[in-house]
Amino acid sequence: MKVKFWGTRGSIPAPGKDTIIYGGNTTCLEINLDNGRKVIIDAGTGIRSLGREFESREDHVDIHLLITHIHWDHIFGFPFFSPIYNSSTRVLVDGYNSCMKGLRYSFDNKMGDGFFPVRFDELKADIEFINKLSHGSLDIDGTTIDSALLHHPQGGLGFRFREDNKTLVFLTDNELDTKEKSFSDFIIFCQGADILIHDSQYRPEEISEHRGWGHSDYQSTLDLALKANVKKLVLFHHAPERKDSDIMEITVSCQNLIKEKNSHLEIEAAKENSVLVL
């Protein structure tokens, strides 16, 4: 299993000279399974570059698109995903139960006036909502994907991939509170993961002013990874105001905390265009 980050930023794109290393595009991940299938998570602005990559390789696009939730930063790249204008493209959509509503809304809303000049029904791709993950597991040729409810306004889903003896967990836009019962549920969901990619938008001193916004501070994320015996933690959903130097500082702070605890947990921050191999 290979994971490529096409978008790592949270809330709103943040392009510019201060976000060159970790990236300014919003959430989009490409998961290449060992069986050859491709799974894309979320359609933030990063999905535009992914679409251009498919075009440059002249790939026949046959993908699963998993949507965590329908807040703008996770869907507003979809109209700019060039493969959806190609009749040979097949997109199987799954994820949170309102995901198709979110993908359609940029094109058409109930008032008949969308935010894009092309209507959803005019797209040439074969786009199908399979609706598996809201009711159980999704199996893709031997790779099992499970979901967990996110602690986020209006809800959402996180995903766990199990392929052979490797486990990847992706939980973004998830507000952890170590005092809540849900924290124990997330420990179980992440238990023994080879890689945990988790929302770490805030510093610990910032979280009190943002309770209820649906994002975690890096200390809570670190606590989850330690208690779940995760092997590698990837800090994700970087705040739009965070410069590359800020994210480096946060990463070093987490690494120092790990040293103090004599843990072997590996920590890094998600970088746009970087690849992880399980």
C-alpha positions as CSV (number, residue, x, y, z in Angstrom):
1,M,0.0,0.0,0.0
2,K,1.3,3.4,-1.0
3,V,-0.1,6.8,0.2
4,K,0.5,10.0,-1.7
5,F,-0.5,13.4,-0.3
6,W,-2.0,15.7,-2.8
7,G,-3.5,18.1,-0.2
8,T,-2.6,18.5,3.5
9,R,-4.0,21.9,4.5
10,G,-7.2,22.4,6.5
11,S,-10.1,24.9,6.2
12,I,-9.0,26.9,3.2
13,P,-6.2,26.7,0.6
14,A,-3.1,28.6,1.7
15,P,-0.8,29.0,-1.3
16,G,2.4,31.1,-1.2
17,K,6.0,31.2,-0.3
18,D,5.4,30.2,3.3
19,T,3.7,26.9,2.5
20,I,6.0,25.4,-0.1
21,I,7.3,22.5,2.0
22,Y,4.1,21.2,3.5
23,G,1.7,22.4,0.9
24,G,-1.2,24.8,0.6
25,N,-3.9,22.5,-1.0
26,T,-6.7,21.1,1.0
27,T,-7.4,17.5,1.7
28,C,-6.8,14.8,-0.9
29,L,-4.9,11.5,-0.6
30,E,-4.2,8.8,-3.2
31,I,-4.0,5.3,-1.8
32,N,-2.5,2.7,-4.2
33,L,-3.4,-0.7,-3.0
34,D,-1.1,-3.7,-3.7
35,N,-3.9,-5.3,-5.8
36,G,-3.5,-2.4,-8.2
37,R,-6.7,-0.5,-7.3
38,K,-6.7,3.2,-6.4
39,V,-8.6,4.8,-3.6
40,I,-8.9,8.6,-3.3
41,I,-9.8,10.2,0.0
42,D,-11.6,13.6,-0.3
43,A,-11.8,16.1,-3.1
44,G,-10.2,19.2,-1.7
45,T,-8.2,21.4,-4.0
46,G,-5.4,18.8,-4.1
47,I,-7.5,16.6,-6.4
48,R,-6.9,19.0,-9.2
49,S,-3.2,18.2,-9.4
50,L,-4.1,14.5,-9.1
51,G,-6.4,14.8,-12.1
52,R,-3.6,16.4,-14.1
53,E,-1.3,13.5,-13.2
54,F,-3.8,11.0,-14.4
55,E,-4.1,12.9,-17.7
56,S,-0.3,13.1,-18.2
57,R,0.0,9.3,-17.8
58,E,-3.1,8.8,-20.0
59,D,-4.4,6.5,-17.3
60,H,-7.8,4.9,-17.6
61,V,-9.4,6.3,-14.4
62,D,-11.3,3.7,-12.4
63,I,-11.2,4.7,-8.7
64,H,-13.0,4.6,-5.4
65,L,-13.6,8.1,-4.0
66,L,-14.1,8.2,-0.2
67,I,-15.5,11.4,1.2
68,T,-15.0,12.0,4.9
69,H,-17.6,14.8,5.0
70,I,-18.9,17.7,2.9
71,H,-17.4,20.8,4.4
72,W,-16.0,23.0,1.6
73,D,-12.3,22.3,2.0
74,H,-13.0,18.5,1.4
75,I,-15.1,18.8,-1.7
76,F,-14.5,22.1,-3.6
77,G,-11.8,20.6,-5.8
78,F,-14.1,18.1,-7.4
79,P,-15.3,20.3,-10.3
80,F,-11.7,20.8,-11.2
81,F,-10.9,17.0,-11.3
82,S,-10.4,16.7,-15.0
83,P,-11.2,12.9,-15.3
84,I,-14.9,13.5,-14.5
85,Y,-15.2,15.2,-18.0
86,N,-14.1,12.0,-19.7
87,S,-16.6,9.3,-20.6
88,S,-14.1,6.5,-19.9
89,T,-13.8,7.5,-16.2
90,R,-15.5,5.4,-13.5
91,V,-15.8,6.8,-10.0
92,L,-17.3,4.7,-7.2
93,V,-18.2,7.1,-4.4
94,D,-18.6,6.1,-0.8
95,G,-18.1,7.6,2.7
96,Y,-20.3,9.8,4.8
97,N,-24.0,9.5,4.0
98,S,-24.3,13.0,2.6
99,C,-21.3,12.8,0.3
100,M,-23.2,12.8,-3.0
101,K,-25.1,15.8,-1.9
102,G,-21.9,17.6,-1.3
103,L,-20.3,16.6,-4.6
104,R,-23.4,17.7,-6.5
105,Y,-23.9,21.0,-4.7
106,S,-21.1,22.8,-6.3
107,F,-22.8,22.2,-9.7
108,D,-26.5,22.3,-8.7
109,N,-28.4,23.4,-5.6
110,K,-32.1,23.3,-4.8
111,M,-32.6,26.8,-6.1
112,G,-31.3,25.7,-9.5
113,D,-28.4,28.0,-9.3
114,G,-25.1,26.4,-8.5
115,F,-21.5,27.7,-8.2
116,F,-20.1,26.2,-11.4
117,P,-21.0,26.6,-15.1
118,V,-21.4,22.9,-15.7
119,R,-24.3,20.9,-14.2
120,F,-23.6,17.7,-12.4
121,D,-25.7,15.6,-14.8
122,E,-23.6,17.0,-17.7
123,L,-20.5,15.3,-16.4
124,K,-19.3,12.5,-18.8
125,A,-17.9,10.2,-16.2
126,D,-19.7,7.2,-14.7
127,I,-20.2,8.3,-11.1
128,E,-22.0,5.9,-8.8
129,F,-22.7,6.1,-5.0
130,I,-22.2,2.6,-3.6
131,N,-23.1,3.5,0.0
132,K,-21.2,0.6,1.8
133,L,-19.3,2.4,4.6
134,S,-22.2,3.9,6.4
135,H,-23.5,0.3,7.0
136,G,-20.4,-1.8,7.4
137,S,-17.1,-2.6,5.7
138,L,-16.0,-2.1,2.1
139,D,-13.9,-4.8,0.5
140,I,-11.8,-4.0,-2.5
141,D,-10.3,-7.2,-3.9
142,G,-9.1,-8.3,-0.5
143,T,-8.4,-4.9,1.1
144,T,-10.9,-4.2,3.9
145,I,-11.9,-0.6,4.7
146,D,-13.8,0.1,7.9
147,S,-15.2,3.5,9.1
148,A,-15.6,5.4,12.4
149,L,-17.8,8.4,13.1
150,L,-15.8,11.6,13.5
151,H,-16.3,14.0,16.3
152,H,-17.0,17.0,14.0
153,P,-19.9,19.4,13.4
154,Q,-22.4,17.9,11.0
155,G,-20.6,14.6,11.3
156,G,-18.2,12.6,9.1
157,L,-16.3,9.4,8.7
158,G,-12.7,8.3,9.3
159,F,-11.3,5.2,7.5
160,R,-9.1,2.2,8.4
161,F,-7.5,0.2,5.6
162,R,-6.3,-3.3,6.3
163,E,-4.3,-5.0,3.6
164,D,-2.5,-8.3,4.4
165,N,-0.8,-7.5,7.8
166,K,-0.6,-3.7,7.3
167,T,-3.0,-1.1,8.8
168,L,-3.5,2.5,7.8
169,V,-5.9,4.8,9.7
170,F,-7.0,8.2,8.4
171,L,-8.9,10.5,10.8
172,T,-9.1,14.1,9.9
173,D,-11.5,16.8,11.2
174,N,-11.8,14.9,14.4
175,E,-11.9,16.6,17.8
176,L,-10.3,14.5,20.4
177,D,-11.1,15.0,24.1
178,T,-9.2,12.6,26.4
179,K,-12.0,13.0,29.0
180,E,-14.7,11.7,26.6
181,K,-15.7,8.1,26.1
182,S,-15.2,8.5,22.4
183,F,-11.5,8.8,23.0
184,S,-11.5,5.1,24.1
185,D,-13.4,4.2,20.9
186,F,-10.7,5.9,18.8
187,I,-8.0,4.0,20.7
188,I,-9.7,0.8,19.7
189,F,-10.1,1.9,16.1
190,C,-6.5,2.9,15.8
191,Q,-5.0,0.0,17.8
192,G,-1.7,-1.2,16.4
193,A,-1.9,0.8,13.2
194,D,1.3,1.0,11.2
195,I,0.4,4.5,10.2
196,L,-2.1,6.9,11.8
197,I,-2.8,10.1,9.8
198,H,-4.7,12.4,12.2
199,D,-5.9,16.0,12.4
200,S,-3.5,18.1,14.4
201,Q,-4.7,21.6,13.4
202,Y,-4.2,23.3,16.8
203,R,-1.5,23.8,19.4
204,P,-2.5,22.8,23.0
205,E,-2.7,26.4,24.0
206,E,-5.1,27.2,21.2
207,I,-7.7,24.4,21.7
208,S,-9.7,26.0,24.5
209,E,-10.8,28.8,22.2
210,H,-11.8,26.3,19.5
211,R,-13.7,23.6,21.4
212,G,-16.6,22.4,19.3
213,W,-14.9,23.4,16.0
214,G,-14.1,19.7,15.2
215,H,-10.3,19.7,15.2
216,S,-7.6,18.4,17.5
217,D,-4.5,19.8,19.1
218,Y,-1.3,17.9,18.5
219,Q,-0.9,16.9,22.2
220,S,-4.3,15.0,22.1
221,T,-3.3,13.4,18.8
222,L,0.0,12.3,20.3
223,D,-1.8,10.8,23.3
224,L,-4.1,8.8,21.0
225,A,-1.1,7.4,19.0
226,L,0.7,6.4,22.1
227,K,-2.3,4.7,23.8
228,A,-3.2,2.9,20.6
229,N,0.4,1.6,20.1
230,V,0.7,3.2,16.7
231,K,4.0,2.8,14.9
232,K,4.0,6.1,12.9
233,L,1.9,9.3,13.4
234,V,1.5,11.7,10.6
235,L,0.3,15.2,11.7
236,F,-2.4,16.4,9.2
237,H,-4.9,19.2,8.4
238,H,-2.4,22.0,8.9
239,A,-4.0,25.3,9.9
240,P,-4.1,27.8,7.0
241,E,-2.2,30.4,8.9
242,R,0.6,27.9,9.8
243,K,3.9,28.6,8.0
244,D,6.3,25.8,7.1
245,S,8.5,27.0,9.9
246,D,5.6,26.7,12.3
247,I,4.8,23.1,11.2
248,M,8.5,22.2,11.6
249,E,8.4,23.6,15.1
250,I,5.3,21.6,16.0
251,T,6.9,18.4,14.6
252,V,10.0,18.9,16.7
253,S,8.0,19.6,19.8
254,C,6.1,16.3,19.3
255,Q,9.4,14.4,18.7
256,N,10.8,15.8,21.9
257,L,7.7,14.7,23.8
258,I,8.2,11.2,22.5
259,K,11.8,11.2,23.6
260,E,10.8,12.2,27.1
261,K,8.4,9.2,27.2
262,N,11.0,6.8,25.8
263,S,8.7,5.8,23.1
264,H,9.6,4.4,19.6
265,L,6.7,6.2,17.9
266,E,7.8,7.9,14.7
267,I,6.3,11.3,14.0
268,E,6.3,13.5,10.9
269,A,4.0,16.1,9.4
270,A,2.2,15.5,6.1
271,K,3.9,17.1,3.1
272,E,2.2,17.7,-0.2
273,N,3.5,15.3,-2.9
274,S,5.2,13.0,-0.4
275,V,4.7,9.3,-0.4
276,L,4.4,6.8,2.5
277,V,4.8,3.0,1.9
278,L,3.4,0.3,4.1
